[in-house]
Amino acid sequence: MGNNVPRTSSQQDWPAIRNQSLDVIHREGRDELHKIKEVGNLRISARFLSRVDFEPAVLRRRLRRALHDTQLADGTPLDAVVTFDVDNLGSKLLLQAWWLVEHQQWDEAADALRLAHQLTYCELPVIVTQQDLEKHRSKQAYLAEPRVVALWKMLGRHVNFGDELGRFELFDDGNGDLRAIKDEPEHRLDLTPLPLAHAYHPHTSPQDPPVRHHIAGYDDEKHGWDTGGPFTEASFSSFLVGTIVLPTYADMDLTEEFIDRDARGGVLRGLLDQSVHQPIEGTTAVTAFILANDSSCKWLLLTPFDHPFIAFIDIEDWGDDGEVSVRVLTTEPPAAGVSADAPFKQRFPRTTAMARPVLGQIAPVVFDGEAA
C-alpha cells in the first residue's frame, strides 16, 4: 500500500508569524467568519502567510481598526480611553499591541483611567508607548502576572497625581516585590493569595486578585502619601479606584450618619456583604477593603465616568456595637442660591438623587432626618 500517507491540515502544527501564533484569519469585515469548507484551505494558507513579512503600514492599519472596534463593557470604544503610539512602533511591538487589544479584557484598567481623567490626573486617550510595552520582556512574562496588574504596569505611569504625590506606576524591585507610586519598601504590594477562611476568598478572581498594602492616604502636612495599615483590598481594581480617589477624599463635601447595620431590612449589611465583583445597581464601580483593625469598608461610586463631578457612598463597619458609618461624598458644586448651612440634599441635589436608589430604605435616614 506504500508509506506515502498524506497528512491533513488539522494534523499539522500552527505556524508562527514573527514568533507570534496565528489565532484567526478574518474575512474582509472583522465580523465575517469563513465557512467550514474554507477552514482547511486557511490552514494550508497559513503556512504561506507564516513566511510573509507584513509591512508595518498594514499592521498599523489593523491595530487602529482593532482599537476602535474593541468596546468596553459600557460600549465605549477602547481607543477613546487607550491607544498606542502606532506611528513610532516597529513591527514586533505592533504585533504585541495587536495581541493585547484583541485578546485582553481592558475594562478594569480603562475604568481606573477614566476615573483618573475625571479628577484631572491624566488625559484621554492614554497613549501606550514603546517604553510602556517593554515593561514586559515577553508574552510569557506578561501572562505570568494577573491581567489587571500586567496591564497597569504599562498604563500606570500616565496617571500623574502631581507634585510630591508622583505617578501611579508600578515598580519591580528585582527581588520579586511589586511596589506602587514610589519604589520604597513602605509602598510594597502583596499579592499572596488570601487564606481560605478570609471573607474575600470566595469572591477572588485570579486575573484581578486581592492585594495587601500600606498606602493610607494623602497627608496635607507632609504634602505626600501617608503609610499605615495594612489594608486588604478585595481586588487589584478596587485598589486602583481607591488609590485614585484618596488625594481628593479630604476635600469632598459630605454628610454622615451612624446607623445600625441591620436597620430597615438590613440594607447596609447587604451592601457590605455583596462581592466587589458583582455590580450593584446604580453604581459605576465598587471598592472594598479591610483595615488593620478588621473594620470592613466599601465605597460605591455613583457617577458615570463622563460626569463633571464624582460622588460615592462610603460605608464603614467598625464591628463593635452594630453601628455602621454611612457617608455620601461629592465634588458636585453647591446649588446656586442655597445657604452653606442648608441640608446636604438641598446643597447637592444631583448627588442626593443618585444616592437614594442605592441606599433604598436607608436614604430617608441619611438625607431626611428620619430615625432608623
Buried (B, 14 or more C-beta within 10 A) or exposed (E): EEEEEEEEBEEEEEBEBBEEEBEEBEEEEEEEEEEEEEEEEBBEEBEEEEEEEBEBEEBBEBBBBBBBBBEBEEEBBBBBBBBBBBEEBEBEBBBBBBBBBBEBBBBBBBBBBBBBBBBEBBEBBBBBBEEBBEBBEEBEEBEEBBBBBBBBBBBBBBBBBEEEBBBBBBBEEEEEBBBBBBBEEBBBBEBEEBEEEEBBEEBBBEBBBBBBBBBBBBEEEEEBBBBEBBBBBBBBBBBBBBBBBBBBBEEBBBBEBEBBBBBBEBBBBEBBEBBBBEEBEBBBBBBBBBBEEEBBBBBBBBBEBEBEBBBBBBBBBBEEEEBBBBBBBBBBEBBEEEEEEEBBBEBBBBBBEBBBEBBBBBBBBBBEEEEB
